[in-house]
């Protein structure tokens, strides 16, 4: 069975999508439509912008979404998923690719999400950190201890065995990193991000996005979408909307999501969009399983 997966923020790079724009008329039309919807030429930043320009949340999120969705659409008949999933922002790309959301509605929601998250980041200094080679349970315990002492720090992204990202207020994340290293973490490294994604600090963004999502028409997807909040397959449009709203303040349960895809019979994983981050994570999650192929487009 074929699973198509879509990356999130952090996968961007200068030049992303340029080859598609220059060689495929359908891709070019979609990119130009996006420029029109957004009210600025995001393609100029994607194709020629600096890393700093691309790193702005209001640019990064629609850029990664665009590259991912256009990549899938341009596969034509080869895009025949039995299931889809996306990491954080990538869940929106997956929903458009699977037909649950129109391209235009998906892009508008992603841009609204980006602006709301940017605003929440500016309102409260916060950050995230990657923790390597420590059991999830140990990280959860240390986050809970530090949070009881004041501040906020929570497990945000369960990426794969041995890799978990924490999220919260700056002081709490720094304190947690010190304790995680003392507990045996190979690394506990603060990431160059604008804020504490997938934590309670995103509540203002969640409230803002909820209004936009509830006003948007969602359809039944062509295949099950595995969602971040519980890692499970969903096909009901109202359930999908509810989970998408909850996602902003909830943990991304990517490890569980991929495990559930494997349990449902997925043998071929294709990453649609920039970078190879998901391919690496899936390889670790599927380690030891026979007959699994992992690729990107």
N, C-alpha and C positions, 0 to 999 in steps of 0.2 A: 504493500500500500504506500501511496505517495503523500508525504507531508511537506507542505511549503511553509517556510518560516521567514519572518521579517524583523530586521534589526531595529534597535532603538537609538536614542541620542548617544553620541560618542563614536558612531561609525562613519561620520562625515569626513570628506577629504576634498581638497581643491581639485576641480576637474570632474567631479562626480556627475555622471549623466551626459557629459559633452559628446561622447561617442554616439550615444543613442539619438541625441538631438540632431547630429550632423548626418546620420545614416538612415534614419527611419522617419518617414513623414508623419506616421501616427504619433510617434513619440514627440516630434517637434510641435504638433498641434496641441498635445496635452500640456507640454511645457509652456507654450504661449498662452493657453487658457489659464494656467496657474498664475502667470504674470498678471493677467487681466483681473482675476479674482482677488489676488493679494494686493493689487494696487502698486506694486513695485516689481522691478525685474529681478526676481530671485535667481533666475538663470545666470545673470551676470556674476552674482556672488558665488553660485555653485561652480561655475566654469572657470572664473578668473579671480575670485576673491581671496583674501588672505585667510590663514587659519584663524586669526583673531576675529575676523568678520563672520566666518562660518560658525564660530563657537557661540555666538549670541543665541540664546534659547529661541527667540522669535524668528531666527533664520534657520537654525539647526533642525528644528522639528519639522517644519514644512519641507525643507530640503531633503531630509532623509526619507520622509513620507513619499515625496514626489519620485525620487530615484527608485524607491522600492516598488511602488505601484506601477510606474511606467515600465520597469523591468519585467514585471509579471505580465502586464497587458501585451507587451511586445513579444512575448513567447508564443502568442496565438494559440493554436491547437495543442501545443506542448504543455500548456498550463492546464492540467487536469488534476486538481488536488482531491485526495480522499479526506484530507483534514488540513487545517491551517492553524497557525499560531503566530504571535508576535511578542517581542520583548518590550514591555512598557509602551512607548510610542508606537512600536511595530504592530500592536494590536489593531490600531486604526487602519494601517496599511493592509493587514490581513482581512479586515472586514470589507474593505473596498474591493480587494482582489476576489473575495468569495461572494461578492454581489449583495452583501447585507446593507451596504451604504453606496450611494452614488459618489462618483469621483469628486464632484463639486462640493457636495455636503461633507464628505470626508476631509477635504482640504480646509474647508471653513472651520470645521470642528478642531482640527489639528492646530490651526492658527489661533483660534480662540483659546485653546489649551495652552499654547506656548506663551501667549500674552498674559494669561491668568497666572501661570507658574512664574513668569518673570516678575510680575508684580508681587507675588508672595515671597519670592527670594529677596527682593529689595526691602520688603517690610521687616524681615527678620534675618539677621546674619546667621547663616547656617551652612552646612557642608556635608560631604559624604566621605567614606573611607573604605578601601578594599582590604579585606582580611583573608589571608591565605593560610592553608594547612592547619585549620583548627576545627574541631567538630561544631556543627551548627548549635548544638545544645549549650556548649560552653559560651559561645558568642551571645546566645539569647540570655543566658544567666547574667553575664557581665553587663550587657545593655540594661537589663532590668535593675541591677544593683545601682549603676550610675544614674539612671533615671530617677530612682527613689531619692537620691541625694540632691536633686534639683537639675534643671535642664531637661533636654529630651534627646534620647538616642535609641534607635530601634533597628532591627534587621530589616533592610529594604529590598535587597535583591538576592534571592537564593539562586545563584547562577549555575553552579555545578558542584559536585562534591569537592570540598576543600577550597571553595571560593564563594565568599559571601560579602556583600556590600552593606555597610551600616550607614545610617543617616540621622541627622539631628542638629542641635545647636552646636556652635563651634567648640565651646569649652567642654561640653559633654562628649563630643566625638573624640577630642584630643585625650581626655581622661580615659575613655574606653580603649583607645588605641594603646595607651601605656599599659593598661591592665591586660589587654589581649596579648601583647608581646610578652609580658611577664608570665602569662598562662601558657606560652609556648607557640604563639602564632609565628609562622615564618616571616610574614610581613603584615603590618597594619598601617597602610599608607593613605594619607589624606589625598583625595582626588581634586583635580582642578575643575570643579563644577561650581555653578552659581548658587546652589542651594540644596536644601534637604528634600530631594524628591522621594516619594513613597514613604512619607512620614506624616505625623499629625500636623506638622508645620505647613502642609499643603492644604489645610482645611479651607482657607479663603478661596484658593484656586478651585477646589472641588465644588464649593457652593456656586461659583461663577459658571463653571463648566456644566454643572447639573442642569441649569436653566437652558443652556444651548443644546445639550443632548436630548432633553425632554421635548424640545421644540423641533427635533429632527426626525424625519421618517426613516425608520429602520425596517428592512425586509428580512425574511427568512434566508439565511445564507445557503449557497449551493451545497455546502458540506459542513460538518461540525467545525466550530472554532473553539480551540482550547484557550481558556482565558486565565490571565495572571492571578486573579484574586484567589482562585481555588485550584487551579491547574486542571480543571475538568472540561469536558466537551459540552458545548452549548449550541442549540439551534433556535431556541425561542427568542424572538426579537426583543421582548420586554425584559427577559432575563439578561440578555446581552447588554442592553442599555444600563440596567442596574449595576452589573459588574464593571462596566466601563466607567461609571461614575465613582464607584468604590475604589477603583484602581489607584487613583491619585494619592490616597492616604494609606493604602494597604501595601503589604509586601508583594513583590513580584516573585511568584513561586515557579520559577522557570524549571528548576530541577524536577519538581513534581509534574509539571506540565509535559515535559519530554518523556518522563517515565510513563505517564498515562498514554501518550501517543504510541510509545513502544508496546505497551500492554494491549493497545487496540489493534496492533498489527502493522504499524509503520515500519517499513524497511528501507525507504529511500527518502532522505531529507534534502531539500533544496533551499538554500538561503537566497532570498530575492532582495537585492539592495546593496548598499555600499559595505565594504569590509568583510571580514571573515570571522568575527567574534563568535557568532552563534554556532558556526561549524566546529570551532574549538571546544565550546561548552558541550555540545551534543556528543562529540567524540568521547569526552570524559564521562558523561552520563550513561552512554551506551557501551562503555568499556566492558569487554568480555562477552558481548552478544555477537553471535554469528550472523553474517549476511546483511549487515547494515551498511548502506552507502550514504556518504555525506558529501554534498557539493554546493557550489555557489554559481550564480549567474551574474 
